[in-house]
Amino acid sequence: MDALIDFKKRGIRRKIVKNWELYLLLLPTLVYFIVMEYIPMYGLQIAFKDFVVTKGFFGSEWVGLKHFERFFDSYLFWDILRNTVLLSLYELATFPIPVIMALLLNQLTSSKFRRFVQTVTYAPYFISTVVLAGMLYLFLSPRDGIINHFIEWIGGTAIYFLGEPAWFKSIYVWSGVWQNMGMGMVIYLAALTSISPELHEAAVVDGANKLRRIWHVDLPGIMPTVTILLILSVGNLMNQGFEKAFLLQNPLNIASAEIIQTYVYQMGLVGGQFSYASAIGFFNSVVNFVLLLIMNTISRRMNQTTLW
């Protein structure tokens, strides 16, 4: 048995030596994840302590699930959880949009128009979140915003979009669709290039029109990519972007805009309640992990395309 283990170890070493260039390219990524993702997990213990900065990790007192119970018993718990879940589900409902756009764009015969559409849809991805929030404030202003000017021009009344809780989720989600749709299209267009042209030629010979070819050739061809990205999206369901939610918040829409990420910021960095904020963040991560496991299991049973 020991001889077999030694043989396997020597085989692994030989593979590493033989392909050292590839492992060298992989090294920065490994270092990044170790330093930025795994080492910070050590700090999760403060979620189970009354953490005091002067006492450090070892000197702070263990309190078990005290901070979790405090969060679950808080009068804000259900409001924050509802806002986070509804916003996440709303955003997840827009998942098919880049898929549909990529399938349609792939059918264009004019290469110039295709490149133009790709450029126009991909460019917003490079706009920073701060700039995007500023643009939304300008466009949706009740006094000077172009949207309200148009509403008044057609005989309507100006709306303070960012001051009404009912509008917050739609503004957040659809501005995200506009900003990130192009990046999603690039991924699916890359997957479409791997589909053999012979499949389309055979479909044309069989009399299939473009819609049929999209349904029976293109969509099944990119389905593994769609499945993987959907699993990742569900596994990240509760992690809404902090920056945009925080920048679009104000006292008038806070009832709809307060989500777990902004609440953690308020409690942790602003309020200095590090243990309480860590407990909330840990709860959020556990929910995401469970959703990831469930979605991966469902995908395995349905179409055999999974993360692991």
C-alpha positions in Angstrom: 0.0 0.0 0.0 2.8 2.4 0.9 4.6 1.6 -2.3 1.4 2.4 -4.3 1.1 5.8 -2.6 4.8 6.6 -3.2 4.3 5.6 -6.9 1.3 8.0 -7.2 3.2 10.8 -5.5 6.2 10.3 -7.9 3.7 10.3 -10.8 2.2 13.6 -9.6 5.6 15.2 -9.2 6.6 14.1 -12.7 3.5 15.7 -14.1 4.2 19.0 -12.3 7.8 19.1 -13.5 6.8 18.3 -17.0 4.1 21.0 -17.1 5.7 23.5 -14.8 4.8 26.4 -17.2 1.1 25.8 -16.8 1.4 25.5 -13.0 3.3 28.8 -13.0 0.5 30.5 -14.9 -1.9 29.1 -12.3 0.1 30.3 -9.3 -1.1 33.9 -9.2 -4.7 32.7 -9.2 -4.0 30.3 -6.4 -2.3 32.9 -4.3 -5.2 35.4 -4.9 -7.8 32.9 -3.6 -5.7 31.8 -0.7 -4.9 35.3 0.5 -8.2 37.0 -0.4 -10.7 34.2 0.1 -9.5 31.4 2.4 -7.3 33.2 4.9 -10.0 35.7 5.8 -12.3 32.8 6.8 -10.3 32.7 10.0 -12.0 35.9 11.0 -15.5 34.3 10.9 -15.0 33.3 14.5 -15.9 36.8 15.6 -19.5 36.0 14.7 -19.5 33.7 17.7 -17.7 36.2 20.0 -18.2 39.6 21.6 -15.3 40.9 19.6 -13.3 43.8 21.1 -10.5 45.2 18.9 -8.1 45.8 21.8 -8.5 42.1 23.0 -8.2 40.6 19.5 -9.4 37.2 18.3 -8.0 35.2 21.2 -9.0 37.6 24.0 -12.6 38.2 23.0 -15.3 36.2 24.8 -17.2 33.4 23.2 -20.9 34.0 23.2 -22.1 31.2 20.8 -25.2 32.0 18.7 -26.0 35.2 20.6 -25.6 37.6 17.6 -27.5 35.3 15.3 -30.4 35.2 17.7 -30.3 38.9 18.0 -30.6 39.3 14.2 -33.4 36.8 13.9 -35.3 38.5 16.8 -34.8 41.9 15.4 -37.9 43.8 14.2 -36.0 44.6 11.0 -35.2 41.0 10.2 -38.2 40.1 8.0 -38.1 43.5 6.2 -34.5 43.2 5.3 -34.8 39.5 4.3 -37.9 40.2 2.2 -36.2 43.1 0.4 -33.1 41.0 -0.3 -35.0 38.0 -1.5 -37.5 40.0 -3.7 -34.7 42.0 -5.2 -32.6 38.9 -5.9 -35.6 37.0 -7.5 -36.4 40.0 -9.6 -32.9 40.2 -10.9 -32.8 36.4 -11.4 -35.9 36.7 -13.6 -33.9 38.8 -16.1 -31.3 36.0 -16.5 -32.7 34.9 -19.9 -32.3 38.4 -21.5 -28.6 38.0 -22.5 -29.3 34.5 -23.7 -32.1 35.7 -26.0 -30.0 38.7 -27.2 -27.0 36.5 -28.0 -29.2 34.0 -29.9 -30.8 36.8 -32.0 -27.5 38.6 -32.6 -25.9 35.3 -33.8 -28.5 35.2 -36.6 -27.6 38.6 -38.0 -26.1 38.4 -41.5 -24.6 41.9 -41.5 -21.3 41.8 -39.7 -21.1 45.6 -39.4 -24.5 45.9 -37.8 -23.6 43.0 -35.5 -20.4 44.6 -34.4 -22.3 47.9 -33.8 -24.9 46.2 -31.6 -22.1 44.4 -29.7 -20.3 47.6 -29.0 -23.4 49.5 -27.9 -24.5 46.8 -25.5 -21.0 46.0 -24.2 -19.9 49.6 -23.6 -22.0 50.2 -20.4 -20.2 47.4 -18.7 -17.2 49.7 -18.3 -19.2 52.4 -16.5 -18.4 52.4 -12.8 -21.2 51.9 -10.3 -20.7 55.4 -8.9 -21.1 56.9 -12.3 -24.1 54.8 -13.1 -25.8 55.9 -9.9 -25.1 59.5 -10.8 -26.6 59.0 -14.2 -29.7 57.6 -12.6 -30.1 60.5 -10.3 -29.8 62.9 -13.3 -32.1 61.0 -15.7 -34.7 60.4 -13.0 -34.7 63.8 -11.3 -38.3 65.1 -10.8 -37.2 68.6 -11.9 -34.5 68.2 -14.5 -34.5 64.6 -15.5 -35.1 63.7 -19.1 -37.5 60.9 -18.2 -39.8 63.3 -16.3 -39.5 65.9 -19.0 -40.9 63.3 -21.4 -43.7 62.3 -19.0 -44.7 65.9 -18.7 -44.5 66.4 -22.4 -47.1 63.7 -23.0 -49.4 65.2 -20.4 -48.3 63.3 -17.3 -47.1 64.4 -13.8 -43.4 64.2 -12.8 -42.5 61.3 -10.6 -39.8 61.2 -7.9 -38.6 57.7 -8.9 -35.8 57.5 -6.4 -38.0 58.8 -3.6 -40.7 56.1 -3.9 -40.0 52.7 -2.5 -42.1 51.0 -5.1 -39.7 52.1 -7.9 -36.5 51.1 -6.2 -36.3 47.4 -7.3 -37.2 48.1 -10.9 -34.6 50.9 -11.1 -31.9 48.7 -9.5 -32.6 45.6 -11.7 -33.1 47.2 -15.1 -30.1 49.5 -14.8 -28.2 46.4 -14.0 -29.6 44.7 -17.1 -28.6 47.6 -19.2 -25.1 47.7 -17.8 -24.3 43.9 -17.7 -26.3 42.6 -20.7 -23.4 43.0 -23.1 -21.0 41.1 -21.0 -23.4 38.2 -20.7 -23.9 38.3 -24.5 -20.2 37.9 -25.1 -20.1 34.7 -23.0 -23.0 33.2 -24.9 -21.7 34.3 -28.3 -18.4 32.6 -27.5 -20.4 29.4 -26.7 -22.3 29.7 -30.0 -19.0 29.7 -32.0 -18.3 26.2 -30.8 -21.5 24.8 -32.5 -20.6 23.0 -35.7 -21.8 24.7 -38.9 -22.7 21.3 -40.2 -25.6 21.1 -37.8 -27.1 24.3 -39.2 -26.5 23.1 -42.8 -28.3 19.8 -42.0 -31.1 21.8 -40.4 -31.4 24.0 -43.5 -31.5 20.9 -45.8 -34.3 19.5 -43.6 -36.3 22.7 -44.2 -35.8 24.4 -40.8 -36.2 28.1 -40.6 -34.1 30.4 -38.4 -36.5 30.1 -35.4 -36.3 26.3 -35.6 -32.5 26.4 -35.9 -32.3 28.6 -32.8 -34.6 26.2 -30.9 -33.1 22.9 -32.0 -29.4 23.7 -32.7 -28.3 26.9 -31.0 -30.1 26.7 -27.7 -29.1 23.0 -27.0 -25.6 23.9 -28.0 -25.2 26.6 -25.4 -27.3 24.9 -22.7 -24.3 23.6 -20.7 -23.0 27.2 -20.5 -26.5 28.5 -19.6 -26.8 25.9 -16.9 -23.5 26.6 -15.3 -24.1 30.4 -15.2 -27.6 29.8 -13.8 -26.2 27.6 -11.0 -23.7 30.3 -10.2 -26.4 33.0 -10.3 -28.6 31.0 -7.9 -25.6 30.3 -5.6 -25.0 34.1 -5.5 -28.7 34.9 -5.1 -28.4 36.7 -1.8 -25.3 38.7 -2.7 -26.8 41.8 -4.1 -24.3 44.5 -5.1 -23.7 46.7 -2.0 -22.4 49.7 -3.9 -25.4 50.5 -6.1 -27.9 49.7 -3.4 -26.1 52.0 -1.0 -25.7 54.8 -3.5 -29.4 54.7 -4.5 -30.7 54.6 -0.9 -32.2 57.7 0.7 -34.6 58.2 3.6 -37.6 58.1 1.4 -37.0 54.7 -0.3 -35.2 53.0 2.6 -38.2 50.8 3.3 -37.5 49.0 0.0 -33.8 49.6 -0.4 -32.4 48.3 2.9 -30.9 44.9 2.1 -28.6 42.6 4.0 -25.4 44.0 2.5 -26.2 47.6 3.3 -27.4 46.6 6.8 -24.1 44.8 7.4 -22.3 48.0 6.4 -24.4 50.1 8.7 -24.0 47.8 11.7 -20.3 46.8 11.1 -18.4 49.7 9.7 -20.6 52.6 10.8 -21.9 51.2 14.1 -18.8 49.3 15.1 -20.7 46.2 15.9 -18.3 43.8 14.2 -19.5 40.6 15.7 -23.1 41.3 14.9 -22.3 42.3 11.3 -20.1 39.2 10.9 -23.0 37.0 12.1 -25.4 38.5 9.6 -22.8 38.1 6.8 -22.2 34.5 7.8 -25.9 33.7 7.7 -26.1 35.2 4.2 -23.2 33.1 3.0 -24.7 29.9 4.5 -28.0 30.6 2.6 -26.1 31.1 -0.6 -24.1 27.9 -0.1 -27.3 25.9 0.5 -28.9 27.3 -2.6 -25.8 26.4 -4.6 -25.9 22.8 -3.4 -29.6 22.5 -4.1 -29.3 24.0 -7.6 -26.3 21.9 -8.4 -28.2 18.7 -7.3 -31.3 19.6 -9.4 -29.1 20.3 -12.5 -27.3 16.9 -12.0 -30.6 15.0 -12.0 -32.1 16.9 -14.9 -29.3 17.3 -17.5 -26.0 16.1 -16.0 -24.4 19.5 -16.3 -23.0 20.5 -12.9 -20.2 22.4 -11.2 -18.9 19.3 -9.6 
